[in-house]
């Protein structure tokens, strides 16, 4: 079963290793994602997020470009097995040549520093999707709010008041014009509705689940799921345990396939099968994982079939919904 995964943080992990004098590569690294595991999982497309941590990086555009350089070095080293894709036609071309497609994405909208010309430079470098925020407020908008004091300190709660800034609105509108997909994962509730108001084309929540089943505000409400589906967008099931279930005290926190399927069934009832994709967040998540790498995706396929999903529905979730959106938007 061909797979399209909308989010991973693998390039940052390779960059950090190289900075520390290591020499791991995409070929056979000990990371959750490497070429061998991607091929065993029958991957068609893997999105590679360029993750910029605003708490550590004071020059976000410069650091993002450093990550992009690492990305292209890896692509050049293994060009016989994986190819960069900036369009649906590229994905089809790579498929015909027996290659996996790598889609370059940005995780942290501040990478463009609020400047339209830098956004277009990122597009020229191959970026085709971008989150507007991560967990810090930036020049484009706000994430959901983190409580910093009291017994609830460290907990995230929805922010229904602070959304996109004026610069954020300009950037989102330009993204739609040039064919870069807005990604609403990590954005505040108010910001998500701002994206709906200031765009017309489909967009994604690349690695977010259903908030009704796991209350973390990184997940989407029923209203958001329905609106995203009506727009033709796709949300990628995130494999991280905290986004799959509200864990009780002393309960073993483990990312379980059964919880992933529970979210899929719920989202299907709200928005239909056409809005569900995969967004593993590999190399950005830790803990116990039943699916701990791309080579384990056949387990999910098997369990979805047992849970009553049809072959057409499994194909839709595994790759066809994401491919349809890429065909329509890129």
ABEGO torsion letter per residue (X at the ends): XBBBBABBAAAAAAAAAAAAGBABBAAABABABBAAAAAAAGBABBBBBBBBBAAABABAAAAAAAAAAAAAAAAAAAAAABBBBABAAAAAAAAAAGBBBBBBBBBEAAAAGGBAAAAAAAAAAGBABBBABBABBBAAEBBBBBBABEAABGBBBBBAABBBBAAAAAAAAAAAAAGBBBBABGBBAAAAAAAAAABABBBBBABBBBAAABABAABBBAAAAAAAAAAGBBBBBBABAAAABBBBBGBBBBBBAAAAAAAAAAAAAAAEAAABBBBAGBGABBEBBABABAAAAAAAAAAAAAAGBBAAAAAAAAAAAAAAAAAAAX
